[in-house]
Amino acid sequence: MFSVQIGSHFSPDAQAFQAHLLPPEVIDRGLQELANGCPNLRKVALVGATELGLLSLAEECSTLQDLELHKCNDNVLRGIAACENLQVLKLVGNVNGFYSSTVSDLGLTILAQGCKRLVKLELSGCKGSFDGIKAIGQCCQMLEELSICDHRMENGWLGALSYCENLKTLKFVSCKKIDSSPEPDEYLGICPALERLHLHKCQLRDKKTVKALFILCEAVREIVFQDCWGLENDVFSLASICRRVNFLSLEGCSLLTTNCLESVILSWKEIESLRVVGCKSLKDGEISPALSSLFSMLKELKWRPDTKSLLASSVAGTNIGKRGGRFIKRILDHKLLHFDQSLLHI
């Protein structure tokens, strides 16, 4: 398998990035030569290519499966229709401080109609609305993983995810908002095949939006929150909508309390694995007998809400807290709960 990156040297400095960015006509000529000489290319990353350059690549490299386009816009995507065997695609339209280009509903529709075999799609810094995401859902029926990063989507787009009927993994990364004005709950559909919902460094203060997201993802089996802002008790409690969850990971969720966590995971009858790291408002001393009993039935548990957590040290007999200490000690003595060994060296 051949893999190529064309366009620039990636640099953390915006001026350096622009200085190293090749002119589009040079990139296109390079793509033409590359396509003629390497027709078996499977993976390519491009920065600043044009429609003509992408067309020459698609026409000559019929086995191309993995494509990453930076500084991408709607016009560039006109050249993607010939990539009939494309399975993995990453589109980067806008990066603050580096470059700005527009991927809108027009580009998303062109993409949907031309790349019907897509399995994995990442949209970063892209615009669009309900119509663009709906087109992807209706045309790309093999799509299993969708990542939305730092998006500029119009209000009301979220409901279109229900058209992605075979979607298994949905990720949101660095999103300042999910959808400021989602459809009313009664008009929302669901993603019936969804198994995993991951949210990384996202703003989650809007209860209406988070509720709409959980309604769409009610069939999900795995939920991951990592360093998300605004994940307070009232927001996290909405996760009880998703009744089939068997894995939960919380990292850097400093506003969430033990009582709220307990109320949610006790409502999940299929919960099997729990990972808690760096959530300072979750306290060992607030673990109730009911929560302790649930811990004893889990297949996997990593509990490290902060560096002062006493749960790991109770392996040596230290009491964890007045309410749940004896239950946790019994669990650790008899089952060891599959703890990460690093917890024993706090």
N, C-alpha and C positions, 0 to 999 in steps of 0.2 A: 504494500500500500504506500502511495506517495502522498506527502503532505507539504504544502508550500504556503508561506506568508509573504504577501506583496503589498507595498505601499509606503511603509515608513518603519523607522525604529520607534517602538513605543517608549515614551518618556514621561515621567511624572511632571515635567515642566511644560506648560502650555506653549511658550514661545519656542522651546526646543522641538516640540512636536510639530508645530507648523513649519519650522525650518527644515525638518527632515521629510516632510510630506512631498512626494513626487508629483509633478503636474499630471493631470488626468490623461493627457495624450501619451505620455511616457508609460504610464501604468497600462493603458490599453495595448500599446505596442508590445510591452512585456508579456501581457496575457496572451496575445496572439501567438507569439513565439513559444511561450510555455505550452499552450494548448496543442500546437503543431508538433512539438517535440515530445510531449508527455501525455498522450491520449488516455492513459490509464490512471490519471489522477483521481484520488478518492476524496481528498480533503484540502480545502484552500481557505486562507484568510486574506481578505482584501481591505485596503483603506483607500477611499477616493476614486474607485473605478467608475466608469460610465456604463450606460446601457450597451454600447457597442462592444466594449471590452468583455462584459459579462456574457453577451450573446456568443462571442467567439469562443469563450471558455465552455459554455454549455453545449454548443454544437459539436465541438471536437472531443470533449471529454464526457462521453455518454455514461461513464461509470461514476461520475461525481456524486458523492453521497452526503458530504459534510461541508457546509459553506458558512463562512463568517464574514459579514459585510459591515465595515465601519464607515462612518460618514455617508450613510445610505439615505436615499430619498426615493420618492415615488417613481421618478423617471428611471432610475437605475433598476428598479424592480421590474420594469418592462422587459428587461433582458433575462428574467429568471424563468419565464414560461417554458424555455427549452430544456430546463433542468428536470427532466421527467423522472429521474431516479433519485432525486434529492430526498434524504430522510432526516437530516439534522440541519437546522438553519438558525443562525443568530443574526439579528438585525440590530445595529446600533445607530440610531438617528441623531441623538443629541447627547453630548457630554459637556456639562457646565465648565466653562473656562477653556475648553479645547476646541470644540467645533459645534456647529448647529446646522442640522439639516432636518428635513421633514419627511416622516413616514406617516401617512394619514390613511383614511378609509380607502382611498383610491389605490394606494400601494398594497394595502392588506387584501383588497379584493383581487388585484392582479396576482398576488402571491397565492391566494387560495385557489384560484382557477388554474394556475400553472403547476403547482407543487402538490398534487393530490396524494402523494405517497409519504408526506411528512409524518414522522413519528415524534420528533422533538423540535419544539420551537421556542426561541427566546426573543422577546421584544424588549429592547432597552432604549429608553429615551424616545419612545414612539408616541405619536398622537393616534387618533382614531375615535371610534364611537361604537355604539351597539351594532350598527350595520357591518362594520369591518370585522369585528369578532364573530358575528353571526355567519358571515361569508366563510371564514376559516372553519367554523364548526360544521357547516353544511357540506363544504367541499373536501376538507382534509379529514376524512372519516377514519383514517388510521392514526390520527394524532393521539399520543398517549401522555406526553409531558409538555406543559406550557409554563413558561417563566415570564413574569411581568416585572420589569426592573425600572424604577424611577420614571414611571409613565406620565404622559400628558393627555390621557384619555378624557373624553367629554363625559359629563354627568349622565348616568343611566346606562353605561356600557356593561356593567357587571352582569346583568341579567342574561346577556347573550352567551355567557359561558354554558348555559344549559343546552346549547346546540352542539357542544362538544361531547357527544354521547359516549365516546370510548376513552375519554380523558381519565388517566389514572393518577397523575401527579400534577398538582397545581402549586406554583411557587410565586411568592411576592417578595421582592428584594428592594430595599431602599425606596419605598413608596411613601411620599409625603401625605398621600391620601389613597384610599382604595377606590371609593366612588362617593362623592359628596351628596349625590341625590339618586340613590338606587330606586328601582321600581318598588311599588307597594308589595308587601309580603305576599299577598294573595295572587299576584301576577308572576311571581318568581317560580321558575322551574327548578330542577335539580340536575346535578351531574351524576347519573346513576352508576357509573363505573368507577368513580373517584375513590382512590385508596389513601392518598397522601396529600396533606395540606401543610405547606411550610411557609412561615412568615419570618423574614429576617430584616431587622432594622427598619420596621415600618411604623407609621403613625396610626394608632388604633384607638383614638379617643372618642370617635363617633360611634355611639351604640347602635344607631340605625343602620349604619354601613356594616358593622361587624355582624349584626343579626342577619342581614341579607346574605352576607358571605357564608355564614354557618347554615342557613337554610339551603343555599345552593349546594353546600358540601355536606349535607346531612348523612350521606352514606359513607363518609370518610372513616378509615381505620386508624390512621396515624396523623397526629397533629404535632407540629414543632413550632414553638415560639422562641426566637432568639433575639435578644436586645431590642425589643419592640417598645416604643413609647406609648404611654397612656393605657397600658394593660392593667387597669384597675379591677377591683372585685366585680363591679357591676358589668364590666365588659367581658371579663373571663367567664362569668356565670352563664353567659349566653351559649357557651360551648356545650352545655348540656343538651342542646338541640341535636347534636351529633351523637346518637345513642349507641353506635356500633364501634366506638373508639376502643382499640386495644393497646395503643402505644401513645404516650404523651411525653414530650420533652420540653422543659422550661429552662431557659438560660438567660440570666440577666433581667429577670422580671421582678424588679425590686418593689413594686407596689402591691403585689399579690400576697394575701394573707393565708394562713393555714386553714382557717375556717372555710374560706371560699374554695380553696383547693379541695378540701374534704367533701364539701357539698356536691361539687361537680363530679369528682372521680367515683364517689359512692353511687352516683346515678348511672354510671357506665357499668353495665352488667358483664361486659366482655373485656374489661381492662386487664392486661397481662404484664405490661412493662411501664415503668415510670422512671424518668430521669429528671432530676432537679439540681441545677448548678447555679450558684451566684444569685440566689433570690433571697435577699437579706431580711425580708419581712416574714418569711416562713420560719417558724421557731420550733425547735425540738420539744420544748416544754408545753406546746399547745397541741401536740399530737394526742388525739383522743383514743380510747380503747377501740372504737369502731374503725378508725383509720389504721391503727396498729394491726387490727385483725385483717384488714384488707392487705396491708403490707405482707403479711404472712402467706397470703395466697398468690402473690405476684411471682411470675417466673423470673423477672429481672427488676432490680431496684438500684438506682444510684441516687443517693440522697446526700447532697453537699450544698445546702442553701447558702452557707457562708463558712469561712475558715474556723469559726468558733463552734460549729456544729458538734454536738456530743454523741451523735448517733454512732459514728465509727468507733469512738473510744469505749462505747458500752460493750464492745467485744471483750474488753478487759474487766468488765463488771461495773463500770461507772453508770450511775442512774441517769436516765435521759430527761426525766421530768416527772412532776407529781402525777399527771394524769395518765401518761402512756409509757412510763419507764419500764415497768415490769413486763409489759407486753412486748416491747421492742427487744428487751434483753432475752426473753424467751425465744423470739424469732431468730435473733442472731446466734444464740447458743445452739439451736437445733437445725437451722436451715442456711445460715450465713448469707442468704439473700443475694448471692452472686455479686457481692460488692466488688467494685474496682479496688485493687490492692493499694492504689495511691491514697485511698481514704484512711488507711491505717497509719499514715506517716504525716499527719497534719502538723 
